[in-house]
């Protein structure tokens, strides 16, 4: 993120309440981690994906950079999702810890 964009993003983030920062961080964290389609209806997912794909044009930075700016603003106590993992998240976790079944 270039310096001009960083200044604009930091100024905007500073106007958000801590609750808004946390909510936006959680949304961006899910999107950057790979939006789990099983948690969204197909139309809503496609619309969200289209919106997020143009974020660089709209915001002047990537979603990962915006998530990073929010993480800095939130400090060491980053929020976490208070919901059970989806089937896709559970599968990712299992493969991450045990390896892919085809390659064991």
N, C-alpha and C positions, 0 to 999 in steps of 0.2 A: 504494500500500500504506500503510495507516495505521501510526502509530508503534508501537502495541501488537503488531501482526502483524510488523512489521519486527524488533522486538526478539526475538520468538519464532523467526522464521526465522533471524536472525543467530546466535542461541544454538544452534539445531539444526545449522546449517551448520558452526559452530565445532567440533562434536563429530565431524564426518566427517574421515576421512583425506584427504590430498591426492588419492590415487587415486580414492576414492569421489566426491569433489567433481568431479573431471575427468570421470568416467564419467557422473555425473548431469547435468553440464553438456552433454555431447555428446548425451545422450538428449533433454534439453529443447530443445536447439538444433535437432535434427532435427524434433521434434514442432512447435515454434513456427514452423519454416520451412515446414511443410506436410509431414506424414508421407508418405513415398513408398510407396504401397500396393504397388508392384511388388517391394518388398523384404520384404513380409510376406504371410503367407497371409490370406485374407479373414476368417476367424473371429478370428484374432489381432488384425488391424487393427480390426475392429469393437469388440472388447472393449477394446483400448487407447483407442480414441476415446471410448467411453462412460466409461471411468475418468477420462480427462483432461478431459472436458466437465464433470465434477463437481468438478474440482480447487479451484475457488473456494470451494465448500462445505466441502471437506475441509481445505484448507490455510489458507483465509482470505485467499489472494492468487491472482493469476492465474499461469499457467505462465510468462508472460513476466517477471513480477516475480520469481518464484523463480529463473529463469535469470539475471536481472540480479544478484540477490544472490549467486549462485554465481560469476558473473563477477567481482564485486568481491572475493570471498574468494580467487579464484584469482590475481588480479593481472594483470599485463600479459602473462603467458605462457599465454593461453587455449589449450586443446587443440584440435586439428583432427582430422577424420576421416582415418584412415589406410586408405582403401579407394578403389577407383576410383569415379568418379561413376556413378550409375545412368543409365538411358536418360532418365528424367524430368529428372534434374539436368543432364545434358548438353544436353537440349532447352531448359531454362530458361536455361542459360548462353548458348547460341547465340542465342536470341531476345533476351536481354538485351544482347548485344553487336552483333548484326546487325539487330535489329528483327523484328517478326512478318512472315512472308512475304506475308500478305494486305495489309499496309500499307506495303510498300516501293515 
